[in-house]
Amino acid sequence: MDWKTGRMRLTFELESDVSSSIDKMKDKPLRIIAKQWREKRSLDANAYYWVLLSRLAEMAGISKPRAHNLMLRRYGQNLMIAGQMAYLVVPDTTEAEETALEAETFHIRPTSQVKQGKDGKAYRTYTVLAGSSTYDTKEMSELINGLVAECKEQGIETLPPEELARMMAEYEENHRKKETV
């Protein structure tokens, strides 16, 4: 707290040398956004997810988009907009549900809320899900762990937990090195 102005003062420590950039920023206003730190997910973890998902889809006799949507519905993250969950209202029909399950560009999870529209037709509320490409390490781990559990139930071979942990730790270390370059 700056006792003269009554304002809070926050100091940042940088992980890399930015001294060559300081002159360019000198005397210019800066905007700094503070967010909770989370590691970004591993591309190796992403590749592993898609390999397992492909095996599960093949064994179940369904498409990869359908398998992906099912995993997101069970283990995925809700899309948050301005701190609020995003919802979508869709006709409550088999055709609409099939379209949602096969979608590649959007991901939604049905709720139990069904209302009658002014046109007399039933409409179901769906929760909009964040695409897995936006997940951080923690979120991707939840998705992969759920997929691994489902694969094990179907007898699909998966990596041992220590190998998956090693893969994620290796990525996080490589990610830190890239950020300091």
C-alpha positions as CSV (number, residue, x, y, z in Angstrom):
1,M,0.0,0.0,0.0
2,D,1.4,3.4,-0.9
3,W,0.6,5.4,2.2
4,K,0.7,8.8,0.4
5,T,-1.7,7.9,-2.4
6,G,-3.7,5.1,-0.7
7,R,-3.2,2.9,-3.8
8,M,-2.1,-0.7,-3.8
9,R,1.3,-1.3,-5.4
10,L,2.1,-4.6,-7.1
11,T,5.6,-5.7,-8.1
12,F,6.2,-8.3,-10.9
13,E,9.3,-10.4,-11.2
14,L,10.0,-11.5,-14.8
15,E,11.4,-14.9,-15.7
16,S,13.5,-13.7,-18.6
17,D,15.7,-10.7,-19.4
18,V,13.5,-8.0,-21.0
19,S,16.1,-5.2,-20.6
20,S,16.3,-4.7,-24.4
21,S,12.6,-4.0,-24.6
22,I,12.4,-1.6,-21.7
23,D,13.6,1.4,-23.7
24,K,10.8,0.8,-26.2
25,M,8.2,0.7,-23.4
26,K,9.6,3.6,-21.5
27,D,7.2,6.5,-20.9
28,K,4.3,4.5,-22.5
29,P,1.3,3.2,-20.5
30,L,1.2,-0.5,-20.1
31,R,-1.7,-2.8,-19.5
32,I,-1.0,-5.8,-17.3
33,I,-3.6,-8.5,-16.7
34,A,-3.1,-10.8,-13.7
35,K,-4.6,-14.3,-13.9
36,Q,-4.2,-17.4,-11.9
37,W,-1.2,-19.3,-13.2
38,R,-1.9,-22.6,-15.0
39,E,0.5,-24.4,-17.3
40,K,-0.7,-24.9,-20.8
41,R,-1.3,-28.4,-21.9
42,S,1.1,-30.7,-23.6
43,L,1.0,-31.3,-27.3
44,D,2.1,-34.8,-26.5
45,A,-0.8,-35.1,-24.2
46,N,-3.1,-33.8,-27.0
47,A,-1.7,-36.4,-29.4
48,Y,-2.2,-39.2,-26.8
49,Y,-5.8,-38.1,-26.2
50,W,-6.6,-38.4,-29.9
51,V,-4.9,-41.7,-30.3
52,L,-6.9,-43.2,-27.4
53,L,-10.0,-41.5,-28.6
54,S,-9.6,-43.0,-32.0
55,R,-9.2,-46.5,-30.5
56,L,-12.3,-46.0,-28.3
57,A,-14.4,-44.7,-31.3
58,E,-13.3,-47.7,-33.4
59,M,-14.1,-50.2,-30.7
60,A,-17.5,-48.6,-30.1
61,G,-18.2,-48.3,-33.8
62,I,-18.8,-44.5,-33.7
63,S,-17.2,-41.5,-35.3
64,K,-14.3,-39.6,-33.6
65,P,-16.4,-36.4,-33.4
66,R,-19.1,-38.3,-31.5
67,A,-16.6,-40.0,-29.2
68,H,-14.9,-36.6,-28.6
69,N,-18.3,-35.0,-27.8
70,L,-19.2,-37.8,-25.4
71,M,-15.8,-37.4,-23.6
72,L,-16.3,-33.6,-23.4
73,R,-19.8,-34.1,-22.0
74,R,-18.5,-36.4,-19.3
75,Y,-15.1,-34.8,-18.5
76,G,-15.0,-31.5,-20.2
77,Q,-15.2,-27.9,-19.1
78,N,-18.1,-25.5,-19.4
79,L,-17.6,-22.4,-21.5
80,M,-17.6,-19.4,-19.3
81,I,-18.4,-15.9,-20.7
82,A,-17.9,-13.0,-18.3
83,G,-17.9,-15.4,-15.4
84,Q,-21.2,-17.1,-16.4
85,M,-21.9,-20.5,-17.9
86,A,-23.0,-20.3,-21.5
87,Y,-26.2,-22.0,-22.6
88,L,-27.9,-22.8,-25.9
89,V,-31.6,-23.7,-26.6
90,V,-32.1,-26.3,-29.2
91,P,-35.1,-28.1,-30.6
92,D,-35.7,-31.2,-28.4
93,T,-35.5,-33.7,-31.3
94,T,-33.5,-36.8,-32.1
95,E,-32.2,-35.0,-35.2
96,A,-30.9,-32.1,-33.1
97,E,-29.2,-34.4,-30.6
98,E,-27.5,-36.4,-33.4
99,T,-26.3,-33.2,-35.0
100,A,-24.8,-32.1,-31.6
101,L,-23.1,-35.4,-31.1
102,E,-21.4,-35.3,-34.5
103,A,-20.5,-31.6,-34.4
104,E,-16.8,-30.7,-34.7
105,T,-17.1,-26.9,-34.4
106,F,-19.2,-26.7,-31.3
107,H,-19.7,-28.9,-28.2
108,I,-22.8,-28.9,-26.0
109,R,-24.2,-31.0,-23.1
110,P,-27.9,-31.5,-22.7
111,T,-29.6,-30.4,-19.4
112,S,-32.9,-31.7,-18.1
113,Q,-34.6,-28.4,-18.8
114,V,-37.1,-28.7,-21.6
115,K,-39.7,-25.9,-22.3
116,Q,-42.4,-25.5,-24.9
117,G,-41.8,-22.7,-27.3
118,K,-44.4,-20.3,-28.7
119,D,-44.5,-22.5,-31.8
120,G,-45.7,-25.4,-29.6
121,K,-42.5,-27.4,-30.1
122,A,-40.3,-28.6,-27.2
123,Y,-36.8,-27.0,-26.8
124,R,-34.0,-28.3,-24.6
125,T,-31.4,-26.2,-22.9
126,Y,-27.8,-27.3,-23.5
127,T,-24.7,-26.2,-21.6
128,V,-22.0,-24.9,-24.1
129,L,-18.7,-26.7,-23.5
130,A,-15.2,-25.2,-24.1
131,G,-13.2,-26.9,-26.9
132,S,-10.3,-29.0,-25.6
133,S,-7.9,-26.9,-27.6
134,T,-8.4,-24.2,-24.9
135,Y,-7.6,-26.5,-21.9
136,D,-4.7,-25.9,-19.6
137,T,-2.7,-28.8,-18.1
138,K,-5.1,-29.4,-15.3
139,E,-8.2,-29.4,-17.5
140,M,-6.6,-31.6,-20.1
141,S,-5.5,-34.0,-17.4
142,E,-9.1,-34.4,-16.2
143,L,-10.2,-35.1,-19.8
144,I,-7.4,-37.6,-20.4
145,N,-7.9,-39.4,-17.1
146,G,-11.6,-39.8,-17.9
147,L,-10.8,-41.1,-21.4
148,V,-8.2,-43.5,-19.9
149,A,-10.7,-44.9,-17.4
150,E,-13.2,-45.5,-20.2
151,C,-10.5,-47.1,-22.4
152,K,-9.5,-49.4,-19.5
153,E,-13.2,-50.5,-19.1
154,Q,-13.2,-51.5,-22.8
155,G,-9.8,-53.3,-22.5
156,I,-8.0,-50.7,-24.6
157,E,-4.3,-50.5,-23.7
158,T,-3.3,-47.2,-22.1
159,L,0.0,-45.7,-20.8
160,P,0.9,-46.5,-17.2
161,P,0.0,-43.5,-14.9
162,E,3.7,-42.8,-14.2
163,E,4.4,-42.5,-18.0
164,L,1.5,-40.1,-18.5
165,A,2.8,-38.1,-15.5
166,R,6.3,-38.1,-17.0
167,M,4.9,-36.9,-20.4
168,M,3.0,-34.1,-18.8
169,A,6.0,-33.0,-16.6
170,E,8.3,-33.1,-19.6
171,Y,6.0,-30.8,-21.5
172,E,5.7,-28.4,-18.6
173,E,9.5,-28.2,-18.4
174,N,9.9,-27.6,-22.1
175,H,7.1,-25.0,-22.0
176,R,8.9,-23.0,-19.3
177,K,12.2,-23.1,-21.3
178,K,10.3,-21.8,-24.4
179,E,8.8,-18.9,-22.5
180,T,12.2,-17.7,-21.2
181,V,13.8,-17.6,-24.7
